[in-house]
Amino acid sequence: MVYDSKFPVFQKNKQDPKVGSIMFETLVSINKRPKPFEYYTIKSLWNDEHTSEQMLKYHLNPEIDLSSRNTRFIDRSVEWIVSRFNVGQGIQIADFGCGPGLYASRLAQRHASVTGIDISKRSIRYAQNMAEKDGQEIQYVNQNYLEYETEDRFDLIIMIMCDFCALSPKQRKVLLFKFSELLRPNGAVLLDVYSLEGFSEREEQAVYEADLLDGFWSPNKYYGFLNTIKYEEEKVVLDKYTIIESARMWTVYNWLQYFSPKSLKKEFEEAEFEVQSYYANVAGAPFDETASEFAVVGIKA
């Protein structure tokens, strides 16, 4: 453990037991293993002034697969979606977790009527500005999609980049029933998830670094702890980030649920969807049981 002058317990000639006790309790808290989906911190991640800016940069980087897929994949994916779901004039699409509109704008170019919903004010503002610049009539809604309500009805709902996996079982149930309500008869849902193969590839770890993730978490000096925790029975992984700045300590819980086709199908059928097909990804590649992700198409029953 590297020590810092802000933590006198690690300095010579500092014997105050209260300081040691506070530090010990802090480390216990940092390394605590919560219950699956016990905490929900998505709002702080996506709407913090600094982290939302970093997330938007990841979205807009055409070469990486972080907040969004890389540009080449998105282009292939949109081509497949247009073909698979007969996207064109009169087709209404809702993009849940639309980010800065990378899918929404491309689908609007194919004459679909598109609504994008995202919790990030910064991403929605960027998407709106780009739509105005390009003369596109896309409806963007800055809202937690779990709370989204509208009188509009859609032919297709998409949820891409494994957003579904970040939700608790209760939240996923709410969302799937919301999808059913928002879809027209025989409307479709397309989303991707992490697979059990992906779960087996994850390993538990505890990492401590100054400016963890190269300053992603704050513009100020900070120390970051990353605890990756696996829940074997539930097939859940938690990446727990604890950030310590001079004025505050805060934690972000990034939950990820991993699925088999069978377990995902069960959740879809409980919400009265018929699972029509599985793919390796949202670009329509054939299903691969050895892949770390897969995509599903569900039809409103």
LINVENLIN-V915235 format. One line per field, one symbol per residue. ss: DSSP state (H for helix, E for strand, - for the rest). psi: psi as a letter, one per 30 degrees, with the letter a starting at -180 (. if undefined). burial: + if it has 16 or more other C-alpha atoms within 10 Angstrom, else -. A space follows every 10 residues. Layout:
# LINVENLIN-V915235
ss->???
psi->???
burial->???
This chain:
# LINVENLIN-V915235
ss->-------HHH ------HHHH HHHHHHHHHH ---------- -HHHHHH-HH HHHHHHHHHH ---------- HHHHHHHHHH HHHH------ -EEEEE---- -HHHHHHHH- --EEEEEE-- HHHHHHHHHH HHHH----EE EE--HHH--- ---EEEEEE- --HHHH--HH HHHHHHHHHH HHEEEEEEEE EEEEEHHHHH H---EEEEEE ---------- -EEEEEEEEE E----EEEEE EEEEE---EE EEEEEEEEE- HHHHHHHHHH --EEEEEEE- -----E---- --EEEEEEEE -
psi->kkllffifff lkgjgjfeee eeeeeeeeee gkjllkgekj geeeefgkee eeeeeeeeef jfflicelll eeeeeeeeee eeeeghkakf kkkkjkhfbg geeeeeeefg gljkkkkkfj eeeeeeeeee eeeghkikjk kjlkffgkkl flklfkkkjl hheeffklee eeeeeeeeee efklkgllkk lllklfeeef fkkkljkkkk hkhhgefkfl klkkkjjkkk jeefhkkkjj kkkjlfflkl kkjjkkkkll eeeeeeeeef ghkkjelklf lgggkkkjff lflllkkkkk .
burial->-------+++ ---------+ --+------+ +----++--- -+--++++-- ++++++-+++ ------++++ +-++--++++ +-----++-- ++++++++++ ++++++++-- ++++++++++ +++++-++-- +----+++-+ +++-++---- --++++++++ ++++++++-- -++-++-+++ ++++--++++ +++++++++- -------+-- ++--+-++-- -+++++++++ ----++++++ ++++------ ++++++++++ +---+--++- +++++--+++ ++++--+--- -+++++++++ -
